[in-house]
Amino acid sequence: MIAKLLSVPSHERRTVASLFMYSALLATSYTCASTASDSLFLSRVGGDDLATLFLASGVATILVTSLWFLLVRRVSLAASLRPSAAGLAVLTLLAWWFVPSFHSSVRVLGAIYLLTQVRGCVNAINVVSAMNELLGRRSSRHAWAVVGLGLPIAGIITGAVIGLEANIIQVRDWLLVAAILDIVICFTAPTEKLVLSPSTESMKNTVEVEMPVALSKKWVVKNPNHFRIWIAILVAAQVVVLTVVTFDWKIAVSEYYEASEQGAVRYFGIFYCCVGFASLIVQAMFTGKILTHHGVRIPLMLMPLTFLVMSFLLAVGPGALGAFVIASLAKSMDFWRRSVHDTALNVLYTALRLKRRRGMIFVNGAVVKPLAEIGTAVYLVTGTIYSSNLFMVVAASCWSIAVIAVLKQVRAETVSPAERLKMMELLVSEEEA
């Protein structure tokens, strides 16, 4: 129904619905696990060891995701989605079981936090890979937008439930909920590619009637090697900025709520609900239109410029309450990243052929991202809050430069209906191969 209302072509709806459900379940399980792990660690241990935990998180993420990358290269996408969910379910159940026995253990609570970070990285790789391989370049832009709705909808519902039930459900029990959702994902993970009508006449009708914008333009890369390098720099700079923002945000939450475990849970729940609601509105009403009519320049440039301004404000030193407000506002930019920025970046990935695209996604997710997190964490461990904010100014500037460089590497060319038909046939044969 949602796909129909948002102008998704009829032949895409089954695949889109499957991906929508998959992304929603992943987002829900991650929100539950993240809320529990953050609240348990910050309320029982505090923020003094948070920078060290960020460093350990980067190391653990790069080890796990690198191993995951090597395994996935040898199997199909369908064969990798379900085992990852099963593994996370088992580990999360163990975490839920051990929490009561190690109430204030830095090692156990830190391990649970690390598991959540690894979960987020693996889930991100799986979602982007599933969208690229099951939708690919032959789908409409509206299909990408609808699949992206799964994340904010899950954030709204999960955040609202967590916020309302903070005084009823124990914090650790959200880990149990996350594990149950992982088990559900094991049985519902998408495996079916977008199916097109085999007849030439049907394909002509599809291109001209149901998919007026999907292939009306094609992305052309000037230099694939330079394109991949600048995309990697963009991802690294983005990770640095977001890591510093997340660090400042969690420190501010820890100081504001001190040792109030339930207060932190309620705040996280309400925060995720509000960010999810904003993401939903933008995703449903603007993402498809922006990508269709204005391209990817605005979606990619807005975030680094916004963070550049906020990093200057944080570097000024606004005080404890001011830092809490600004850090919360900066973290709330997740709504734009999820609804528009990441969708635009995923669309740019389609400028490359499938094999190169798959490799670039995994390298950025399993190598570039964790290495950037490790480097940022090392700086946070050795530096101060003031120096970290200045560091974020530099990183946000590099992010802006990388976006400009990436946009210079690609151009959108308008194609005729006949060329669209030929492109469709080539894409079908390429992705089926």
N, C-alpha and C positions, 0 to 999 in steps of 0.2 A: 504493500500500500504506500509506504513512504517513497519507495523507488518510483512508483507511478506518479505520485504527486510532484516529485522533483524532476520529472521529464527524463527519466532513465529509459532508454529504448527497451522494448519488450524482451528481445533476445538476450539482454544483459541482466535482467532482473534476478534470475535464479543465482547466478554467480555473485552478483552484488549483495543479495540477501545473505548468502553464506559467509561472505567476507565481512559484512556488517555485524553479523552475530559473533563471528570469531573475534573481531577487534573489540566489541563490547565486552565479551567475556574476559579477554585478556586485560582490558582496562579495569574491570571490576575487581578481578583477583589481585592486580597490582595495587590498586588503591587500598584494598583491605590489608594487604601485607605491608605496604608502605606506612600506612597510618599506625598499625600496631608496632612495627619495628622502630619507627621514629619516636613514638610516644614512650615506649618502654625504655629505650636508651636515654633519651633526653631527661625523662623524669627520674629514673633510677640511677643513672651515671652522671648526667650533666653534659655540658658542652666543652669541658676542658680537653677531652680526648677526641673531639670531633674531627679536628684537622688530621690527626693520625689515622682515624678511621677512614677518612676520605682517601688517604694514601693507600691504605690496605685495600679499600674498595677498588681503586684503579688497578692494582696488581692482580687482585682476584678476578676482576672482570676480563682483563686481557688474557689471562691464562685460560679461563673457562671458554670465552668466546673464540679464542684462537683454536682450541681443541674442537669446539663446535663447528667452526669453519672448515677444518680438515675433514670432519665426519660428513658434513652436509655436501661437500664437493663430490662425494662418492655415492650419494643416494639422491633420490628425487625429492622435490619439495614436500610431497604428500607423506613421504616416509620419515621426514624430519620434524614435522609440526607436532605430531602426537607423542613421540618419545620425549621431546622436551617438556611437554605439559605433564607427562607421567613422572619424569624425574623431579620436577618442581613440586608436584603434589607430595611425593614421598619425603623430600627434604623439609617441606613446610610442616607436614604432620609431625616429624621429629622435633622441629623447633617448638611447635605448640606443646608437645609432650614434656620437653625439658624445662620450659620457662618456670613452672612452680618450684622446681628443685634448685634452680640457680637464680634466685630472686634478683640479686644485684651484681651478678657476675659480669665483669667487663668483657670477658672472653666470650661467654655464651650470648649475651645481648649484642655484642659486636658482631659475632658470627651470624646472628639472625639479620642484623642490618646489612651485612655483606651479601647474604643470600637474596635480600630484596633488591639490592643494586644489580646483582647478576641477573635476576629475573627481569628487571626493566630493560637491560641491554639485550638479552636473548629475545624477549618479546618484541622489541623494536625491530630487530633484524628479521624476525619471522613475519611481522606485519608488512614491512616494506617489501620483502621478498614475495610474499603471497600476493600482494596487490600488483607488483610488477609482472609476475609470472602468470597469474590467473586473469588479470585484465589486460596488461601489456599495452602496446601502442595502438591497438585497434579499437579500444573502448572509448566511450564518450567522456568528456570532462565531468559531466554530471555524475557518472558512475563513481569516479574517484571522490567526488564531494560527498556522495551519499555514504560510501564506505567510511569516510572520515567522521560521519555523524555518530558512529558507534562509540567513539572515545568520549565526547562530551556528554552524551546521554548517560553512559555508564557513570561518568563523574558526578552528574547531577543526582542520580538516584542513590548511588553508593554514599556520596558525601552527605546527603540529607539523612539517610538512614543512620549513618555513623554518628552524625551530630545529634540527632534526636534520641538515639539509644545509648548515648555515652554513659549514662548513670545506671543502665540496666544490664548491658552486655559487657562482660569483662574484656579488657583490652586484648589479652592474649587470644581470646576466642575468635578474633577477626583473622588470626592466622589459620584457624580451622576452616573458616568460611572460604578463605583463599584456596586452601588445599582442595576443598570440595569442588570449587569452580574449576580448578585444574583438571580434576577427574572428569568433569563434564566436557571440558575442551578435548580430552582424549578421544571422546566418541563423536564430537561434532566438528572437528577441524576441517576446513575446506580442502577439497582435492580436485574439483572439477574446473577445467578451464572454460573461458568464455566460448560459447558455441555459436557459430555463424551458419547461416543457410548455405549449403554447398552449391546451389544454383547461381549462375551468374546474374540472372535477372533479379533474384532475391537480393543479391549483394548490391546491385545497383540501387534497388529501392531502399535498402538499408542505409547506404551511404548518403543518398540524396534526401530521404524523408526522415528517418529516425535518427541519423547521426549527422546533422548539418554542420557541426563544429569539430567533431572528433578528428577528422582528417582534412579539415579545410585549410590547416596550416601544418607544416612539418618543420621540426627542429633540425637545423644543419649545423654540425660542429666543424669549426675551422681546423682545429688541431686536437684530435682525441687525447693525446698525451698531455698537452697543456690543460685541457679541460678537466681531466682527472686530477691533475696536480692542484689546480685552483679549487676544485670541489673539496679536496682533502684539506686544504688550508682553511677554507670556509668552515668546514665541519670542526676542525681543531679549534679555531678561534671562537666559534659558537660554544663549544664545550667548555672552554676556559671561562668565558663570561658567565654561562649558566651555572658552572660549578661554584664560582665566587658568589654569585647571587644566592644560590641554594645554601652555601655555608653561612653567609651573613643572615639569611632568613632564619635558619635553624638556631643560630646563636641568639638571635633576637627573641625567638619564641621561647627558647630555654630560659632566658633571663626574665622574660615577661611573666611566664607561668611558673617559674621556679620549679618546685617538686610536685606540682599538681598534675597527676597523670590523667585524670578525667578531663581537666580543663584543656590540656594539650590535645586530647582526642577530639573534644568538641570543636576546638578551633580548626584542627586539620579537616574534620568532616565538613564544617561550614565553608571553609576555604575551597576545598575541592568541589563542593556543590556550586559555589558562585562561579568559579573558573569554568566548570563544565557547562553551566547555563550560558555564560558569555560565548564559549566556544560553539555551543549548539546554535545560537542565534546567528553568529557570523557564518558558520558552516552552511546552515540551511538557506540563508538569505543572500549571502554575498560571495562565498568562495567560488561557486561555479561561474557567476557573472564576472567576477574579477579576472579569473583565469581565461575566460572566453573572450572578453572584450578589452582587457587591459594587459594581458600577458602576465609575466612573472616578475617584472621589475619592482613594482610596488610591494608585493608580498615579501620579496627577499630583502628589500632595503629598509623597511619600516623597523624591524626588530633591532638591528645593530645601531641605527640612529637613536632609537628610544633608549637603549641601554647606555649609549654614550652620554646622553643627558643625565640619566639616573646615576651613572657612575661618578660623574662630577658632583652631584648632590651628596652622595654618600662620602666622597672624599673630603668634602667641606667639614664633616663632623656635625651632624644635626642633633646629637644627643640620643639618649636611649630610646625615648618614645618616638622621636623623629626617625631614627634608624629602623625601628620596628615597622613604622608606617611605610617608609620608602622601600625597605626590603620586601614587604608584603606586596606593594604595588609592582615592584620589579618582578617578583616571582609570579604575579598574576598575569604577566605577559605570556604565560604558557597558553592562554586562550588563543592568542594570535599564532603562536608557533604550531599548535595542534591543528587549528582550523584552516589556516591559509599558508603560512610559511613552509611547513613540512610538505604540504600537498604540492606547492609550487616546485619544491626541490625534487620531489618524486617524479613530477612531470618532466623535469629537465633530464633525469636519469634515462628517460625513454629515447633521448637523442642518440644513445649508443645501442649497438646490437645486443641481443639478449645475453650472450656469454660475457661480454665485457661489462654489461650492466650488472649482472649478478656478482661478478668479481669485485666491482667497485663498491657495491652495497656492503658486501661482507668485509672488505678491507677497511672501509670507513667505520663500520660498526664494531668490528672485532679488533682492529689495530689502532687506527687513528684516534677514535674516541677514547678508549682506555688510556692510551699514552698521553693524550692531552689532560685527562683527569689526573694521572699520576704526576705529571709535571706541575699542574696547578696545586695539587695537594702538598707536594714538596715545598712549594713557595709558601703555602698557607702555614705549614708547620714551622718554617723558619722565619716568617715575617710577622707583621702585625695587621690589625684590622685596617689601619690607615694605609699601609703600604699595599695591602691586597686590593683596596679600592682604586688606588692609582694604577695597579697592575691591570685592573678591569678596564680602565680608560684606554690603556694601550691595546688590550685584546679587542675591545669593541671597535677601535680604529682599524685594526687589522682585519676584522670581520667585514667592515664596510668596504675596504679595499678589495678583499677577496670576492665579494658579491659583484663589484664593478668589473673585475677581471673575468669572472665566470660569464657574465652577461655579454662581454665582448667576444667570448669564444663561441657563442651560439647566435643564430639568427632564425627567425621564423619566416618561412616562405609560403605564400598562398598557392594552393594547387587547384586545378580544375576538377570537375566531377570525374572525368575520364582518368585523370592521374590518381584521383582518390581510389577509384576502383582497382587500378593496377597496384597501388600501395597496399590496399586491403589484401589482395591476393598474395603479394609478396610476404606481408606480415603473417598471414595465416600459415603459409608454407614454412616460414622461418621459425615461428614459435611452436608449430607442431613437430618440427625436426628436433 
